[in-house]
């Protein structure tokens, strides 16, 4: 991928991470942890895992977009 392609992918993933964050935020604000019957809000671990992975991928692509093209990619 070229730096420009990495930048585009980073922007796409950042938007997806924002969408996932909003889902987690709603879950946190509205869901009660039914497993332990507490009043503490609960966010499913799968949602948090997807948010984490998507954010990390966005960071990788953003970093790669800042690199100067190598001879192989030029």
Backbone as a ProteinNet text record, in pm:
[ID]
protein_1_A
[PRIMARY]
XXXXXXXXXXXXXXXXXXXXXXXXXXXXXXXXXXXXXXXXXXXXXXXXXXXXXXXXXXXXXXXXXXXXXXXXXX
[TERTIARY]
84.7	0	89.1	41.2	113.6	77.9	157.9	121.8	-19	-56.2	-190.9	-299.4	-274.9	-371.5	-381.3	-266.9	-269.8	-348.9	-332.5	-405.9	-556.3	-596.6	-739.3	-791.7	-715.9	-759.6	-764.2	-668.2	-669.2	-795	-833.6	-955.3	-1079.1	-1084.5	-1198.1	-1207.1	-1092.7	-1091.5	-1120.4	-1073.6	-1103.4	-1253.9	-1316.9	-1462.6	-1534.7	-1485.9	-1545.7	-1523.5	-1405.6	-1378.3	-1471.1	-1496.4	-1589.6	-1729.5	-1772.4	-1904.2	-1911.4	-1806.8	-1802.9	-1799.8	-1727.8	-1722.9	-1862.8	-1935.9	-2071.6	-2161.7	-2145.5	-2221.4	-2186	-2056.1	-2011.9	-2061.6	-2060.9	-2106.4	-2254.2	-2334.8	-2477.5	-2495.9	-2421.1	-2430.3	-2394	-2287.7	-2242.2	-2346.9	-2410.6	-2506.7	-2642.2	-2672.9	-2808.5	-2816.6	-2709.3	-2716	-2669.1	-2742.1	-2704.1	-2641.1	-2536.7	-2466.4	-2554.9	-2614.8	-2707.9	-2635.4	-2509	-2435.7	-2418.8	-2386.3	-2365.6	-2477.2	-2582	-2700.3	-2665.9	-2560.5	-2523.3	-2586.8	-2576.5	-2627.3	-2521.4	-2406.4	-2298.6	-2329.7	-2312.2	-2333.4	-2236.4	-2274.7	-2195.8	-2182.2	-2062.5	-2037.5	-1985.8	-2048.6	-2002	-1855	-1782.1	-1638.6	-1610.6	-1700.4	-1679.7	-1681.4	-1769.2	-1773.4	-1644	-1595.2	-1470.1	-1352.5	-1353.4	-1245.4	-1245.2	-1361.5	-1369.7	-1324.4	-1364.1	-1321.9	-1170	-1113.2	-967.8	-895.1	-937.9	-871.8	-883.4	-1000.4	-1020.2	-935.4	-928.4	-846	-698.7	-653.3	-513.4	-481.4	-571.6	-550.2	-544.9	-630.8	-628.5	-494.9	-443.3	-313.9	-200.8	-203.1	-99.5	-103.4	-222.6	-233.3	-195.2	-231.5	-193.5	-41.9	22.7	168.8	233.1	182.2	238.4	215.8	108.9	83.8	186.4	254.9	353.7	492.3	511.2	641.2	665.6	791.8	830.2	825.5	785.6	781.2	920.5	925.6	1051.4	1072.4	1190.6	1218.6	1124.8	1090.2	999.7	858.8	815.6	680	672.5	784.5	783.8	756.1
-118.2	0	124.4	225.7	352.7	430.3	532.3	615	675.4	716.6	772.5	667.9	545.2	438	406.3	409.9	389.2	500.5	622.9	735.9	718.7	675.4	652.3	541.7	433.6	321	362.3	441.5	490.4	571.6	655.5	736.9	647.7	546.2	452.8	380.2	332.4	258.5	349.4	471.4	566.4	593.6	605.8	626	503	385.2	261.8	251.2	289.4	287.4	384.3	499.2	595.9	536.1	466	402.4	295.8	213.9	111.3	173	282.9	352.4	399.1	454.2	500.9	384.7	268.5	149.9	111.3	109	73.9	175.9	302.1	407.5	390	362.2	338.4	216	108.9	-10.9	22.1	97.4	131	213.7	304.6	393.4	328.1	222.8	168.2	24.6	-51.2	-192.2	-212.2	-292.3	-331.6	-470.4	-489.9	-617.9	-723.9	-806.2	-908.4	-1027.9	-1046.7	-1162.8	-1159.8	-1044	-1036.5	-958.5	-925.3	-857.7	-726.6	-663.3	-534.8	-421.9	-303.8	-185.8	-123	-189	-137	-163.5	-63.6	-85.8	-189.8	-250.4	-358.5	-334.9	-352.6	-350.5	-489.4	-554.8	-688.3	-686.9	-788.6	-793.1	-803	-863.5	-871.5	-732.2	-644.6	-506.8	-433.5	-452.7	-386.9	-441.7	-570.9	-630.9	-576.3	-561.8	-505.4	-359.9	-283.6	-143.8	-135.3	-218.1	-217.8	-255.6	-362.8	-408.2	-305.2	-246.3	-146.8	-23.2	19.2	135.3	106.8	-12.1	-47.6	-52.7	-106.9	-109.5	32.8	119.7	258.9	323.8	295.8	351.9	300.7	172.2	114.8	181.8	190.9	253.6	400.9	469.9	611.3	625.1	537.6	541	511.3	409.5	373.6	483	559.7	667.7	779.7	786.3	890.9	853	729.2	681.7	729.6	757.9	792	665.6	676	557.2	495.7	364.3	294.4	272.5	230.2	205.2	98.3	0.6	-106.2	-55.5	46.3	99.3	219	273.6	394.9	364.7
0	0	0	-65.3	-66.5	59.5	94.2	209	195.6	75	55.5	79.9	35.9	60.3	209.1	277.7	423.1	491.2	444.9	504.1	484.8	366.8	340.1	430.9	441.6	526.2	673	716.1	854.6	881.2	787.4	804.2	809.9	724.7	727.2	861.1	907.2	1034.3	1153.3	1147.9	1256.3	1262.4	1147.2	1143.9	1200.2	1164.6	1217.8	1368.5	1414.6	1558.5	1631.7	1572.3	1633.4	1642.2	1536.4	1537	1647	1657.6	1761.6	1900.6	1914.6	2043	2083.2	1989.6	2019.4	2062.2	2000	2040.2	2183.2	2212.9	2348.5	2450.4	2412.6	2503.1	2536	2435.5	2459	2547.4	2516.7	2600.9	2744.8	2763.1	2898	2971.7	2901.8	2966.5	2990.6	2915.5	2924.7	2976.3	2966.7	3006	3149	3218.3	3353.6	3344.1	3419.5	3418.1	3481.8	3396.5	3445.3	3505.9	3470.5	3520.6	3671.8	3724.5	3869.3	3939.6	3865.6	3920.3	3990.2	3944.1	4002.7	3923	3976.3	3907.6	3817.1	3806.8	3722.1	3575.2	3490.1	3346.7	3292.1	3181.7	3122.7	2973.1	2921.2	2777.6	2740.9	2643.7	2605.6	2565.7	2608.4	2580.9	2431.2	2355.5	2210	2147.7	2197	2146.3	2178.6	2300	2339.1	2259	2231.5	2153	2010.8	1950.7	1815.2	1814.7	1914.9	1924.6	1936.9	2021.3	2041.4	1913.1	1849.2	1726.9	1615.8	1600.6	1495.3	1520.4	1644.8	1679.8	1653.8	1689.1	1664.9	1516.7	1437.1	1292.5	1235.9	1284.1	1238.7	1272.4	1391.2	1431.4	1342.8	1309.5	1223.1	1085.8	1027.6	895.8	900.1	1006.8	1019.2	1026.3	1101.6	1112.1	977.2	909.4	779.5	675.2	691.7	595.5	607.7	721.4	743.1	691.8	659	610.4	468.8	441.3	305.1	221.4	96.5	13.3	-2.3	2.1	-18.6	-167.6	-206.3	-347.5	-404.1	-321	-366.6	-390.6	-315	-326.7	-420	-457.9	-540.9	-686
[MASK]
++++++++++++++++++++++++++++++++++++++++++++++++++++++++++++++++++++++++++

